[in-house]
Amino acid sequence: MTPRVLVLTPDFPPERGGVQTLVHRVAAGWSRLEPIVVAPAAPGATRFDAGQPFDVHRVRLPRFLPRAGQVAVFDASAFAYGLALRPSSILSAHVVTSPAAVSAARVVGATWVQYLHGKEIVRRPRLTRFAMAHADAVVAVSRYTERMAAAAGADARRLHRIPPGVDLPTGVPAHRNGGPPTIAVVARLADEYKGHDVLLGALGRLRHSLPAVKLIVIGDGPLLSRYEALAAELGIAAAVDFVGAVDDDERDRLLDRATVFAMPSRLAADGSGEGFGIVYLEAASRGLPIVAGNVAGARDAVVNGETGLLVDPTDEVAVAAALEQLLTDRDRASALGAAGAARAKRFAWTEISRRVEDVVLGTLEAGR
């Protein structure tokens, strides 16, 4: 009989984001385990869930409650699902679901695995230490996350570093020798550490030597108006296309118009940073050279000098210099892009999902 795994996640499609994509692709790729997902209700969820090869249970979260209250409601519902469904194992996709995971696992005799991404470790240190002390296994998405997990008390014997994956493109790769020099960035405009302010400053500098350079900003969020105002203040509004949130097909079409992908993520004020950065892999898989910050998980996503350039993400001069180098030396940009596309093949979701499946199965084998 195929073991059932209860996947508890506050982040799941049709909502968009790196964690949402990761949890969905990991669960969808399992062949030796049967996933059952518990996730918050969301617009479009009924239609999305109907197309999945596994069951999805949705929890309606009262909007009048603060975030902490909504988490408590979700965890209570997740615990109830654990008791009712009696899975063999539980995968907690975020530390906020660890209390539900450990409680349900203890009652029904299941094993449980904790996923760690990055910034939640810094922002919820007590909860992270709790999860590290009780989980049967921990999955960290990068060396950066792995080090923080170890510092929070994770046992090295139970700690597994498994990066996120990427949906590999099909068809003929984009040909990028024509058109104006174009930079693309993909991120929800909600976290300042993503570096859009520094990128806009770098673009302002680039316009002196490359007056035709363009920037495509893919994503939406509460910081949009601030960045639009900054572009106007720098006199570069005409060179920036804020396209908003788009579906995957449109994102890929826009990436294929670009010459370089740049997201100079830095460490946030609280010390948290990019856990890994699936968008770096997505851009690399389409043959784009990358400019990224030389901090946190981006160091795993981008190989400096091989698939892109890692620079000081707080220094717009350094970011501008790296961009100018790749925008003017098309041969080097093409070489880095080709190397990135080749490396991305090692991160296919089928392989990443299998590795996570192995971790869960390992806890079940150890528990016998």
C-alpha positions as CSV (number, residue, x, y, z in Angstrom):
1,M,0.0,0.0,0.0
2,T,1.3,3.4,-0.9
3,P,2.1,5.5,2.2
4,R,0.1,8.6,2.5
5,V,1.8,11.9,3.3
6,L,-0.1,14.9,4.6
7,V,1.4,18.1,3.2
8,L,0.7,21.1,5.4
9,T,1.4,24.4,3.5
10,P,0.3,28.0,4.0
11,D,1.6,28.7,0.5
12,F,0.1,26.8,-2.5
13,P,-1.2,27.6,-6.0
14,P,-3.1,29.1,-7.5
15,E,-1.4,31.8,-5.4
16,R,1.9,32.6,-7.0
17,G,5.4,32.5,-5.5
18,G,8.5,30.4,-5.2
19,V,7.3,28.4,-2.2
20,Q,4.0,27.8,-3.8
21,T,5.6,26.4,-6.9
22,L,8.1,24.3,-4.9
23,V,5.4,22.6,-2.7
24,H,3.2,21.9,-5.7
25,R,5.9,20.5,-7.9
26,V,7.4,18.4,-5.2
27,A,4.1,16.7,-4.3
28,A,3.0,16.3,-7.9
29,G,6.2,14.4,-8.8
30,W,5.8,11.7,-6.2
31,S,5.3,8.1,-7.5
32,R,6.0,6.1,-4.3
33,L,4.0,8.3,-1.9
34,E,0.4,9.6,-2.0
35,P,0.3,13.3,-1.1
36,I,-2.8,14.9,0.5
37,V,-2.4,18.6,0.6
38,V,-3.9,21.0,3.2
39,A,-3.7,24.6,2.1
40,P,-5.6,27.9,2.7
41,A,-8.6,28.7,0.5
42,A,-7.8,31.1,-2.4
43,P,-9.5,32.6,-5.4
44,G,-9.5,30.1,-8.2
45,A,-8.6,27.2,-5.9
46,T,-11.6,25.0,-6.8
47,R,-10.7,25.0,-10.5
48,F,-7.0,24.5,-9.8
49,D,-7.5,21.6,-7.3
50,A,-9.8,19.8,-9.7
51,G,-6.8,19.4,-12.1
52,Q,-4.4,17.9,-9.6
53,P,-3.5,14.2,-9.3
54,F,-3.9,14.3,-5.6
55,D,-6.5,15.5,-3.0
56,V,-6.4,19.1,-1.8
57,H,-8.3,20.2,1.3
58,R,-8.8,23.9,1.7
59,V,-9.0,25.8,5.0
60,R,-11.0,29.1,5.0
61,L,-9.1,31.7,7.1
62,P,-11.2,34.5,8.7
63,R,-10.1,37.8,7.2
64,F,-10.9,39.7,10.3
65,L,-8.2,37.9,12.2
66,P,-4.6,39.1,12.3
67,R,-1.9,36.9,10.7
68,A,-1.1,35.1,13.9
69,G,-4.8,34.3,14.4
70,Q,-5.1,32.9,10.8
71,V,-2.1,30.7,11.4
72,A,-3.7,29.4,14.6
73,V,-6.9,28.6,12.7
74,F,-4.9,26.9,9.9
75,D,-2.9,24.8,12.3
76,A,-6.0,23.7,14.2
77,S,-7.6,22.6,10.9
78,A,-4.4,20.9,9.8
79,F,-4.2,19.0,13.1
80,A,-7.8,17.8,12.6
81,Y,-7.0,16.6,9.1
82,G,-4.1,14.7,10.5
83,L,-6.3,12.9,13.0
84,A,-8.9,12.1,10.4
85,L,-6.7,11.0,7.6
86,R,-4.0,9.2,9.7
87,P,-1.1,9.6,7.3
88,S,2.1,7.6,7.5
89,S,4.1,10.9,7.4
90,I,3.6,14.6,7.5
91,L,5.5,17.2,5.4
92,S,5.4,20.7,7.0
93,A,6.2,23.1,4.2
94,H,6.7,26.1,6.5
95,V,7.8,26.4,10.2
96,V,4.4,28.0,11.0
97,T,2.8,24.6,10.4
98,S,5.3,22.7,12.6
99,P,3.1,22.7,15.7
100,A,0.3,21.0,13.8
101,A,2.7,18.6,12.2
102,V,4.4,17.5,15.4
103,S,1.1,17.2,17.3
104,A,-0.7,15.2,14.7
105,A,2.4,13.0,14.1
106,R,2.6,12.1,17.8
107,V,-1.1,11.2,18.0
108,V,-1.3,9.0,14.9
109,G,2.3,7.6,15.1
110,A,3.4,9.3,11.9
111,T,6.9,10.6,11.0
112,W,7.3,14.3,10.0
113,V,9.6,16.3,7.8
114,Q,10.2,20.1,8.0
115,Y,11.0,22.2,5.0
116,L,13.1,25.3,5.5
117,H,13.4,28.1,2.9
118,G,15.3,31.1,4.4
119,K,13.8,34.2,5.9
120,E,11.3,32.4,8.1
121,I,14.3,31.0,10.1
122,V,15.4,34.6,11.0
123,R,11.8,35.9,11.5
124,R,10.6,33.0,13.6
125,P,13.7,31.8,15.5
126,R,11.8,30.1,18.5
127,L,9.5,28.2,16.2
128,T,12.4,27.2,14.0
129,R,14.3,25.8,17.0
130,F,11.2,24.0,18.1
131,A,10.9,22.4,14.6
132,M,14.6,21.5,14.5
133,A,14.3,19.7,17.9
134,H,11.4,17.6,16.9
135,A,11.4,16.9,13.2
136,D,12.4,13.4,12.0
137,A,14.1,15.1,9.0
138,V,14.7,18.6,7.7
139,V,15.0,19.8,4.1
140,A,17.0,23.0,3.5
141,V,17.0,24.6,0.1
142,S,20.5,26.0,0.1
143,R,23.8,26.1,1.9
144,Y,22.7,29.4,3.4
145,T,19.5,27.8,4.8
146,E,21.4,24.7,5.8
147,R,23.8,26.7,8.0
148,M,21.0,28.6,9.7
149,A,19.1,25.3,10.3
150,A,22.3,23.9,11.9
151,A,22.6,27.0,14.1
152,A,19.0,26.6,15.1
153,G,19.8,23.1,16.4
154,A,19.2,20.8,13.5
155,D,20.9,17.4,13.8
156,A,23.3,17.0,10.9
157,R,22.2,13.4,10.5
158,R,18.7,14.5,9.8
159,L,19.5,17.6,7.7
160,H,19.2,17.3,3.9
161,R,20.1,20.1,1.4
162,I,17.8,19.8,-1.6
163,P,17.5,22.9,-3.9
164,P,14.3,24.0,-5.6
165,G,13.7,22.8,-9.1
166,V,12.8,24.3,-12.4
167,D,10.3,23.5,-15.2
168,L,12.7,23.0,-18.2
169,P,11.6,24.8,-21.4
170,T,10.7,22.9,-24.5
171,G,11.3,24.0,-28.1
172,V,14.0,26.1,-29.6
173,P,15.9,28.5,-27.2
174,A,15.4,32.2,-27.8
175,H,17.8,34.0,-30.2
176,R,18.9,37.2,-28.5
177,N,21.2,39.0,-30.9
178,G,18.5,41.4,-32.1
179,G,16.7,44.2,-30.3
180,P,17.7,46.7,-27.7
181,P,19.8,45.7,-24.6
182,T,17.1,44.5,-22.2
183,I,17.2,43.6,-18.5
184,A,14.5,41.5,-16.9
185,V,13.6,40.9,-13.2
186,V,10.9,38.7,-11.8
187,A,9.7,39.1,-8.2
188,R,6.6,40.0,-6.2
189,L,7.0,43.7,-5.3
190,A,6.6,43.1,-1.5
191,D,10.1,42.7,-0.1
192,E,12.6,45.5,-0.3
193,Y,15.5,43.1,-0.1
194,K,14.8,41.9,-3.6
195,G,16.8,44.9,-4.7
196,H,14.6,46.7,-7.2
197,D,15.7,50.1,-5.8
198,V,19.3,49.3,-6.5
199,L,18.5,47.9,-9.9
200,L,16.7,51.1,-10.9
201,G,19.6,53.1,-9.7
202,A,22.0,51.0,-11.7
203,L,19.7,51.5,-14.8
204,G,20.0,55.2,-14.3
205,R,23.7,54.9,-14.5
206,L,23.6,52.6,-17.5
207,R,21.6,55.0,-19.5
208,H,24.6,57.3,-19.9
209,S,26.6,54.6,-21.8
210,L,23.7,52.6,-23.1
211,P,20.9,55.0,-23.8
212,A,18.7,52.3,-25.5
213,V,18.8,50.0,-22.5
214,K,15.4,48.8,-21.2
215,L,14.2,47.1,-18.0
216,I,11.2,44.8,-17.8
217,V,9.8,44.5,-14.2
218,I,7.6,41.4,-13.9
219,G,5.5,41.2,-10.7
220,D,3.1,43.2,-8.6
221,G,2.8,44.1,-5.0
222,P,2.5,47.0,-2.5
223,L,5.9,48.5,-3.5
224,L,4.9,49.1,-7.1
225,S,4.0,52.7,-6.6
226,R,7.2,53.4,-4.8
227,Y,9.3,51.9,-7.6
228,E,7.3,53.8,-10.2
229,A,8.0,57.0,-8.4
230,L,11.7,56.2,-8.1
231,A,11.9,55.5,-11.8
232,A,10.3,58.9,-12.5
233,E,12.6,60.6,-10.0
234,L,15.7,59.1,-11.7
235,G,14.4,60.2,-15.1
236,I,14.2,56.6,-16.4
237,A,10.4,56.0,-16.4
238,A,10.4,55.6,-20.2
239,A,13.0,52.9,-20.0
240,V,11.1,50.8,-17.4
241,D,8.1,48.6,-18.3
242,F,6.2,47.5,-15.1
243,V,4.2,44.7,-16.6
244,G,2.6,43.5,-13.4
245,A,1.8,39.9,-12.5
246,V,1.6,37.5,-15.5
247,D,1.1,33.8,-16.0
248,D,4.0,31.5,-16.7
249,D,3.7,31.5,-20.5
250,E,3.8,35.3,-20.6
251,R,6.7,35.4,-18.1
252,D,8.7,33.1,-20.4
253,R,7.8,35.2,-23.4
254,L,9.1,38.3,-21.6
255,L,12.3,36.5,-20.5
256,D,12.9,35.5,-24.1
257,R,12.9,39.2,-25.0
258,A,15.6,40.0,-22.5
259,T,19.4,40.0,-22.8
260,V,20.2,39.6,-19.0
261,F,18.3,38.7,-15.9
262,A,19.1,40.7,-12.8
263,M,17.8,40.5,-9.2
264,P,20.3,41.9,-6.8
265,S,18.8,40.5,-3.6
266,R,20.5,41.6,-0.5
267,L,20.1,40.8,3.2
268,A,17.1,42.4,4.8
269,A,17.4,44.6,7.9
270,D,16.6,41.6,10.1
271,G,19.4,39.6,8.5
272,S,17.2,37.4,6.4
273,G,17.8,36.9,2.6
274,E,17.0,34.9,-0.5
275,G,16.6,31.3,0.5
276,F,17.6,30.2,-3.0
277,G,15.7,32.0,-5.7
278,I,13.8,29.8,-8.2
279,V,13.6,32.8,-10.6
280,Y,17.4,32.6,-11.1
281,L,16.9,29.0,-12.3
282,E,13.9,29.9,-14.4
283,A,15.8,32.6,-16.2
284,A,19.0,30.5,-16.6
285,S,16.9,27.6,-18.1
286,R,16.0,30.0,-20.9
287,G,19.6,30.8,-21.6
288,L,19.8,34.1,-19.8
289,P,23.0,35.2,-18.0
290,I,22.3,36.3,-14.4
291,V,23.4,39.2,-12.2
292,A,22.6,38.5,-8.6
293,G,23.7,39.5,-5.1
294,N,26.7,37.7,-3.6
295,V,24.8,36.8,-0.5
296,A,22.5,34.1,0.9
297,G,20.9,31.5,-1.3
298,A,21.8,33.2,-4.6
299,R,25.3,31.8,-4.2
300,D,23.8,28.3,-4.8
301,A,21.5,29.4,-7.6
302,V,24.2,31.3,-9.6
303,V,27.8,30.1,-10.2
304,N,29.9,33.2,-10.4
305,G,31.8,33.6,-13.6
306,E,30.1,30.5,-15.1
307,T,26.4,31.1,-15.2
308,G,26.3,34.7,-14.2
309,L,27.9,37.4,-12.1
310,L,27.6,37.8,-8.3
311,V,28.1,41.3,-7.0
312,D,27.6,43.5,-3.9
313,P,23.8,43.9,-4.0
314,T,23.9,47.1,-2.0
315,D,26.2,48.9,-4.6
316,E,24.4,50.2,-7.6
317,V,27.7,51.0,-9.2
318,A,28.8,47.4,-9.0
319,V,25.4,46.2,-10.3
320,A,25.6,48.7,-13.2
321,A,29.1,47.5,-14.1
322,A,28.1,43.9,-14.2
323,L,25.1,44.6,-16.3
324,E,27.1,46.8,-18.7
325,Q,29.6,44.0,-19.1
326,L,27.0,41.5,-20.1
327,L,24.9,43.9,-22.2
328,T,27.9,45.0,-24.3
329,D,29.8,41.7,-24.5
330,R,27.2,39.5,-26.2
331,D,29.6,36.6,-26.7
332,R,30.3,36.4,-23.0
333,A,26.6,36.8,-22.2
334,S,25.7,34.0,-24.6
335,A,28.4,31.7,-23.0
336,L,27.1,32.3,-19.5
337,G,23.6,31.8,-20.6
338,A,24.4,28.5,-22.3
339,A,26.2,27.3,-19.2
340,G,23.2,28.3,-17.1
341,A,20.8,26.5,-19.3
342,A,23.0,23.3,-19.2
343,R,23.2,23.5,-15.4
344,A,19.5,24.1,-15.0
345,K,18.9,20.6,-16.4
346,R,20.3,19.2,-13.2
347,F,17.5,20.9,-11.3
348,A,14.5,19.4,-13.2
349,W,11.5,19.1,-10.8
350,T,11.3,15.3,-11.4
351,E,14.8,14.9,-9.8
352,I,14.1,17.3,-7.0
353,S,10.8,15.7,-6.2
354,R,12.4,12.3,-6.1
355,R,15.0,13.4,-3.6
356,V,12.4,14.8,-1.3
357,E,10.4,11.6,-1.6
358,D,13.6,9.7,-0.6
359,V,13.9,11.8,2.5
360,V,10.3,11.0,3.5
361,L,10.6,7.3,2.8
362,G,13.8,7.3,4.8
363,T,12.0,8.5,7.9
364,L,9.4,5.8,7.4
365,E,12.1,3.1,7.0
366,A,13.9,4.4,10.1
367,G,10.7,4.3,12.1
368,R,10.0,0.6,11.5
